[in-house]
Amino acid sequence: MITFISGILILLAGYFVYSRFIEKIAGADASRETPAYRMRDGVDYIPMPWWRVFLIQFLNIAGLGPIFGAIAGAMWGPVAYLWIILGSVFAGAVHDYLSGMLSIYHNGLSITEIVGIYLGNGIKQFMRGFTVVLMVLVGAVFIVGPAGILGGMTQGTLSVTFWVWVVFFYYIVATMLPIDKVIGRIYPFFGFALVFMAFGLITALFINGYKPPELTISTLRNFHVDSGKFPVFPMMFITIACGAISGFHSTQSPLMARCITNEKLGRRVFYGAMISEAIVAMIWATIGMSFWGGVKELNDIMTANKGNAAVLVNEVSNSLLGKFGGILALLGVVAAPITSGDTAFRSARLIVADFLNFKQGPIKNRLIISIPLFAIGFLITKMDFSIIWRYFAWCNQTLAMIVLWAETVYLVRAGKIYGITLVPALFMTAVSATYILIAPEGFRLAGNIAYPAGAAATLAALTGFVAYLYRRRTK
């Protein structure tokens, strides 16, 4: 319990102290007019109160990652706490904040266009296709996931297929209508369910006397049931994404950059939402390591259920909160992916619209882009969920790496302290490169090959960055 409480306090300190330092570097200016006013169109550019913008941002980014990912990450033991805490404060929240602020500075542009401005046209073209594919994958994954949970709750009356169609229909409506008509109104209820789920469960856990393992010298090791195949680095750093750092977040920040009314509110919305998500991840990691009796028992039950964390979430919710509380908690679990899925499709639409310079005011224009995206998403729902999820996890962290490099170049050009993003960018380069080389779904290379190759890729990235600095100084 000491580790858990200390972790929460460090996360809060990160928000109240470190985020102010980041805000100062970014140069947020309350006197500048934001895109919400300057480019108001009644569809995507709409001024909204900061608390509503924060709530939408939080629910957009809090998909299944801080729940399923945190439970799966807890299989490595208390070392997962370090990644959630340090990753969120020094990497994830910085990544989210700067991606949102850069979008504000560039008239609400999507992250693909922002990356192009700072990393070049070639990377921009790659990012356009890569990010749209990723968004459609996210949307498809977050149709199947919540539909499966709802199907389990209504077993015998309403089937999973029925809920797939319901969620799919909601996505169409939420993507097509102005952001304040559906998303801005329904999210407060979803937000209550998600907050109740997290804090209700952790309170019940401690009241019932469960004791999570503490992070000590002796527990700072790999507890994974298959530790040889799943080393802490890089596997855990890919598994726990949304609770520490996630490239998906940078695709969502521009949505709220188009609605925020004051640059000074960016710290609350973007940095604050990431810290809030990290707290949710801390809660679920703690539940995972203690509810079944320990990390070993968590590994056993995850292995028995073939890594399906949904089964564990259902058992935890019903056991700790009773039938009614369990239903409300599960609705919070359902709300998280649904509120990420709808904005994933919305982001895909906006990315394509930015690329085509296709104004999204007329509903006809929105339909022209959205229909093909939804058709592809529906086809993907017919694929194996586990396969989609594994590749999404790697793509997600690779996107975070690219965005961190773009943010670093921005800071260099602006003459600001760039180490705040350079260090996370190098670390995520090492994680992403090593993972795809060593992972079972990657090239499956031996560690004595994958680790040096990952280090070489990171060194190459650093060398390229140093060369870029040298060229700037000699011009």
C-alpha positions in Angstrom: 0.0 0.0 0.0 3.0 2.3 0.7 4.1 2.0 -3.0 0.6 2.6 -4.3 0.1 5.8 -2.2 3.6 7.0 -2.9 3.0 6.5 -6.6 -0.2 8.5 -6.6 1.5 11.4 -4.7 4.4 11.4 -7.3 1.9 11.6 -10.1 0.1 14.5 -8.5 3.5 16.2 -7.9 4.3 15.7 -11.5 1.1 17.6 -12.4 1.5 20.5 -9.9 5.2 21.0 -10.3 6.8 19.5 -13.5 3.8 20.4 -15.8 4.3 24.1 -14.9 8.0 23.8 -16.0 6.8 22.2 -19.3 4.2 24.9 -19.8 6.8 27.6 -19.3 9.0 26.0 -22.0 6.1 25.6 -24.4 5.3 29.3 -24.0 1.5 29.1 -23.5 0.0 32.6 -23.8 -3.4 33.4 -22.4 -3.7 36.5 -24.6 -3.5 34.7 -27.9 -6.8 33.8 -29.7 -7.2 30.0 -30.0 -8.4 28.1 -33.1 -11.7 27.5 -31.3 -12.6 31.2 -31.9 -10.4 32.0 -34.9 -11.6 29.1 -37.0 -15.0 28.4 -35.5 -17.1 26.2 -37.9 -19.8 24.8 -35.7 -18.7 21.2 -36.3 -15.1 20.6 -35.0 -14.0 24.1 -34.0 -16.3 24.9 -31.1 -15.3 26.8 -27.9 -16.2 24.7 -24.9 -15.7 25.0 -21.1 -12.3 23.6 -20.0 -13.8 21.0 -17.7 -15.8 19.6 -20.5 -12.8 19.6 -22.8 -10.8 17.9 -20.1 -13.4 15.2 -19.6 -13.6 14.5 -23.3 -9.8 14.3 -23.6 -9.6 12.0 -20.6 -12.2 9.7 -22.0 -10.8 9.8 -25.5 -7.4 8.6 -24.3 -8.6 6.2 -21.6 -9.5 3.2 -23.8 -8.8 -0.3 -22.7 -5.1 0.5 -22.2 -5.1 1.7 -18.6 -7.3 -1.3 -17.7 -6.4 -4.3 -19.8 -2.8 -3.0 -20.4 -2.2 -2.4 -16.7 -3.5 -5.8 -15.7 -1.3 -7.5 -18.3 1.6 -5.3 -17.3 1.2 -6.3 -13.6 2.3 -9.8 -14.7 5.9 -8.4 -14.5 5.3 -7.5 -10.9 5.9 -4.2 -9.0 8.4 -3.0 -11.5 5.3 -2.0 -13.5 4.7 0.8 -11.0 8.0 2.5 -12.1 7.0 2.6 -15.7 3.5 3.9 -15.0 4.8 6.7 -12.7 8.0 7.8 -14.4 6.7 7.2 -17.9 3.6 9.3 -17.3 5.2 12.3 -15.6 8.3 12.6 -17.8 7.2 11.1 -21.2 3.5 10.5 -21.6 2.1 13.7 -20.2 4.8 15.8 -21.9 4.1 14.0 -25.2 0.3 14.7 -24.8 0.7 18.3 -23.7 3.1 19.3 -26.5 1.1 17.5 -29.2 -2.0 19.5 -28.0 -0.2 22.8 -27.8 1.5 22.4 -31.2 -2.0 21.7 -32.7 -3.2 25.0 -31.0 -0.2 26.8 -32.4 -1.0 25.5 -35.9 -4.7 26.2 -36.2 -5.8 22.8 -34.8 -3.9 20.7 -37.4 -3.9 16.9 -37.0 -0.8 15.3 -35.7 0.2 14.0 -39.1 0.4 17.5 -40.5 2.3 18.7 -37.5 4.9 15.9 -37.8 5.3 16.8 -41.5 6.1 20.4 -40.6 8.9 19.4 -38.3 10.2 16.1 -39.7 9.7 16.6 -43.4 7.3 15.8 -46.2 8.4 12.1 -46.5 7.6 11.4 -42.9 4.3 13.3 -43.3 3.2 11.1 -46.2 4.1 8.0 -44.2 2.3 9.3 -41.1 -0.9 10.1 -43.0 -1.3 6.5 -44.1 0.1 5.0 -40.9 -2.1 7.0 -38.6 -5.3 6.6 -40.5 -4.8 2.8 -40.5 -4.0 3.0 -36.8 -7.2 5.0 -36.1 -9.4 2.5 -38.0 -7.7 -0.3 -36.1 -8.5 1.4 -32.8 -12.1 2.0 -33.8 -12.5 -1.6 -34.9 -10.9 -3.0 -31.7 -13.1 -0.7 -29.6 -16.2 -2.0 -31.3 -15.5 -5.7 -30.5 -14.2 -5.1 -27.0 -17.2 -3.2 -25.5 -19.6 -5.4 -27.5 -18.2 -8.5 -25.9 -18.5 -7.0 -22.3 -22.1 -5.9 -23.0 -22.9 -9.3 -24.5 -21.7 -10.9 -21.4 -23.9 -8.6 -19.2 -27.0 -9.4 -21.3 -26.3 -13.1 -21.9 -29.4 -14.9 -23.0 -31.3 -11.8 -24.1 -29.0 -9.7 -26.3 -26.1 -11.2 -28.3 -22.7 -9.8 -28.9 -23.6 -9.3 -32.6 -26.5 -7.1 -31.5 -24.1 -4.9 -29.4 -21.6 -4.7 -32.2 -24.3 -3.0 -34.4 -25.4 -0.7 -31.5 -21.8 0.4 -30.8 -21.1 0.8 -34.6 -24.3 2.9 -35.0 -23.2 5.1 -32.1 -19.8 5.6 -33.7 -21.4 6.7 -37.0 -23.6 9.3 -35.2 -20.8 10.6 -32.9 -18.4 10.9 -35.9 -20.8 12.7 -38.1 -22.4 15.2 -35.8 -20.8 18.4 -34.3 -18.6 17.5 -31.4 -20.8 19.3 -28.9 -24.0 17.5 -29.9 -23.2 13.9 -28.8 -19.7 13.7 -27.5 -19.9 16.8 -25.4 -23.2 15.8 -23.8 -23.0 12.0 -23.2 -19.4 12.0 -21.8 -20.3 13.4 -18.4 -22.2 10.2 -17.6 -19.4 8.0 -19.0 -17.0 10.0 -17.0 -18.9 9.3 -13.8 -19.0 5.6 -14.5 -15.3 5.5 -15.2 -14.3 7.4 -12.0 -16.7 5.3 -9.9 -15.2 2.1 -11.4 -11.7 3.1 -10.6 -12.0 4.6 -7.1 -14.8 2.3 -6.0 -12.7 -0.8 -6.8 -9.5 0.4 -5.1 -11.5 1.5 -2.0 -13.2 -1.9 -1.8 -9.9 -3.6 -2.4 -8.3 -2.0 0.7 -11.4 -2.2 2.9 -11.4 -6.0 2.2 -7.8 -6.3 3.4 -6.1 -7.1 0.1 -2.4 -6.3 0.3 -0.5 -5.4 -2.9 3.2 -6.3 -3.1 5.6 -3.4 -2.4 8.3 -2.2 -4.7 11.6 -3.1 -3.0 15.1 -4.2 -4.1 14.0 -7.9 -3.8 10.8 -7.4 -5.8 12.5 -5.3 -8.5 12.7 -8.2 -10.9 10.8 -10.1 -13.6 7.8 -12.0 -12.2 6.3 -12.9 -15.6 5.4 -16.6 -15.9 7.5 -16.8 -19.1 10.3 -14.4 -18.2 12.7 -15.8 -20.8 10.3 -15.0 -23.6 8.9 -11.8 -22.1 11.8 -9.7 -20.6 10.9 -6.5 -18.8 12.6 -4.5 -21.6 11.1 -4.0 -24.0 7.9 -6.2 -23.5 6.5 -4.4 -20.5 7.0 -1.0 -22.0 4.9 -1.9 -25.0 2.2 -3.8 -22.9 1.6 -0.8 -20.6 1.0 2.0 -23.1 -2.0 4.2 -22.4 -1.1 4.2 -18.7 2.4 5.5 -19.3 2.8 6.9 -22.9 0.7 6.3 -26.0 1.0 7.6 -29.5 -2.8 7.3 -29.8 -3.1 10.3 -27.4 -1.4 12.6 -29.9 -4.1 11.9 -32.4 -6.8 12.9 -29.9 -5.2 16.1 -28.6 -5.9 18.0 -31.8 -9.6 17.3 -31.4 -9.6 19.3 -28.1 -7.1 21.8 -29.5 -10.0 22.9 -31.7 -12.2 23.5 -28.7 -10.0 24.9 -26.0 -10.6 28.6 -25.2 -7.3 29.6 -23.6 -3.7 28.3 -24.2 -3.2 28.3 -20.4 -5.9 25.7 -20.1 -3.7 23.2 -22.1 -1.9 22.1 -19.0 -5.1 21.1 -17.2 -6.5 19.4 -20.3 -3.6 17.6 -21.9 -1.1 17.0 -19.1 -3.8 16.6 -16.5 -5.7 14.0 -18.5 -2.6 11.9 -18.9 -1.9 12.0 -15.1 -5.6 11.0 -14.5 -5.2 8.1 -16.8 -2.0 7.0 -15.0 -3.9 7.0 -11.7 -6.4 4.6 -13.3 -3.6 2.4 -14.5 -2.0 2.4 -11.0 -5.4 1.3 -9.6 -5.8 -1.6 -12.0 -2.2 -2.7 -11.7 -2.6 -2.8 -7.9 -5.8 -4.8 -8.3 -4.1 -7.2 -10.6 -1.2 -7.8 -8.2 -3.3 -8.3 -5.1 -6.9 -9.5 -5.9 -5.9 -13.1 -6.6 -3.3 -13.3 -3.9 -0.2 -12.1 -5.6 1.7 -11.7 -8.9 2.2 -15.4 -9.4 -1.5 -16.0 -9.0 -2.2 -13.2 -11.5 0.1 -14.9 -14.0 -1.7 -18.2 -13.5 -5.2 -16.8 -14.1 -4.1 -14.8 -17.1 -2.5 -17.9 -18.6 -5.6 -19.9 -17.9 -7.7 -17.3 -19.7 -5.2 -16.9 -22.6 -4.5 -13.3 -21.7 -8.1 -12.2 -21.8 -8.2 -9.5 -19.2 -12.0 -8.9 -19.8 -12.7 -12.1 -17.8 -10.6 -10.8 -14.9 -12.2 -7.3 -15.0 -15.7 -8.9 -14.8 -14.7 -11.1 -11.8 -13.1 -8.2 -9.9 -16.1 -5.8 -10.5 -18.7 -8.2 -9.3 -16.7 -9.5 -6.4 -15.7 -6.2 -4.9 -18.8 -4.1 -5.6 -21.6 -6.5 -5.7 -24.1 -7.0 -8.5 -25.3 -3.4 -8.9 -21.9 -1.8 -8.3 -20.3 -4.4 -10.6 -22.7 -3.4 -13.4 -21.8 0.2 -12.9 -18.1 -0.5 -12.8 -18.4 -2.6 -16.0 -20.2 0.3 -17.7 -17.1 2.4 -16.8 -15.0 -0.3 -18.5 -17.3 -0.2 -21.5 -17.3 3.6 -21.6 -13.6 3.9 -21.8 -13.1 2.0 -25.1 -16.3 3.4 -26.7 -15.3 7.0 -26.0 -11.9 6.2 -27.6 -13.4 4.4 -30.5 -15.7 7.1 -31.7 -13.0 9.8 -31.6 -10.6 7.4 -33.3 -12.9 7.4 -36.3 -13.4 11.1 -35.9 -9.6 11.6 -36.0 -9.3 9.5 -39.1 -11.9 11.6 -40.8 -10.1 14.9 -39.9 -6.7 13.5 -40.9 -8.0 12.6 -44.4 -9.8 16.0 -44.6 -6.6 17.9 -43.7 -4.7 15.9 -46.3 -7.3 16.6 -49.0 -8.0 20.1 -47.8 -11.6 19.1 -47.7 -13.8 21.4 -45.6 -15.9 19.4 -43.1 -18.8 21.9 -42.6 -21.3 20.3 -45.1 -22.5 16.9 -43.9 -22.1 15.6 -47.5 -18.3 16.1 -47.2 -18.2 14.3 -43.9 -20.1 11.3 -45.4 -17.8 11.1 -48.4 -14.8 10.5 -46.1 -16.5 8.6 -43.3 -18.4 5.9 -45.3 -15.2 4.2 -46.6 -13.5 4.4 -43.2 -16.5 2.8 -41.5 -16.7 0.1 -44.1 -13.0 -0.8 -43.6 -13.5 -0.7 -39.8 -16.5 -3.1 -40.0 -14.5 -5.6 -42.0 -11.7 -5.5 -39.5 -14.1 -6.5 -36.7 -14.3 -9.9 -38.4 -10.6 -10.5 -37.8 -9.0 -12.1 -34.7 -9.1 -9.6 -31.9 -5.8 -10.7 -30.2 -3.8 -10.3 -33.5 -5.2 -6.8 -34.1 -4.4 -5.8 -30.5 -0.8 -7.0 -30.5 0.1 -5.1 -33.6 -1.8 -2.1 -32.5 0.3 -2.0 -29.3 3.6 -1.8 -31.2 2.2 0.7 -33.7 0.9 2.8 -30.8 4.4 3.2 -29.2 6.1 3.7 -32.6 3.7 6.6 -33.2 4.6 8.0 -29.8 8.3 7.8 -30.7 7.8 9.7 -34.0 5.7 12.4 -32.3 8.4 12.9 -29.6 11.0 13.4 -32.3 8.7 16.0 -34.0 8.3 17.8 -30.6 12.0 17.7 -30.1 12.7 19.4 -33.4 10.0 22.0 -32.6 11.8 22.8 -29.4 15.1 23.1 -31.2 13.7 25.5 -33.8 12.1 27.6 -31.1 15.3 27.8 -29.2 13.9 26.1 -26.1 15.1 23.3 -23.8 14.8 20.2 -26.0 16.1 17.6 -23.5 12.6 17.2 -22.1 11.5 15.3 -25.2 14.9 14.1 -26.5 15.4 11.7 -23.7 11.9 10.1 -24.0 12.3 10.0 -27.8 15.5 8.1 -27.5 14.1 5.7 -24.9 11.0 5.0 -27.0 13.2 4.5 -30.1 15.0 1.8 -28.2 11.8 0.2 -27.0 10.0 0.2 -30.4 13.1 -1.0 -32.3 14.0 -3.8 -29.9 10.4 -5.0 -29.5 9.7 -5.6 -33.1 13.0 -7.5 -33.4 12.5 -9.8 -30.3 8.7 -10.1 -29.9 6.8 -13.3 -30.8 4.7 -11.3 -33.3 7.9 -9.6 -34.6 11.1 -11.1 -36.1 11.6 -13.3 -33.1 15.4 -12.7 -33.0 17.5 -13.9 -30.1 18.3 -11.4 -27.4 22.0 -11.3 -28.3 21.0 -10.0 -31.7 17.9 -8.0 -30.9 19.4 -5.9 -28.1 22.5 -4.7 -29.9 20.4 -4.0 -33.0 17.9 -2.0 -31.0 20.8 -0.1 -29.4 22.3 0.5 -32.9 18.9 1.9 -34.1 18.8 4.3 -31.1 22.4 5.4 -31.7 21.6 6.0 -35.4 18.6 8.2 -34.4 20.8 10.2 -32.0 23.5 10.5 -34.6 21.0 11.9 -37.1 19.7 14.3 -34.5 23.2 15.6 -33.7 23.9 16.0 -37.4 20.7 18.0 -37.7 21.9 20.3 -34.8 25.3 20.7 -36.5 23.6 21.7 -39.9 21.5 24.3 -38.1 24.5 25.8 -36.4 26.6 26.0 -39.5 24.0 27.7 -41.6 
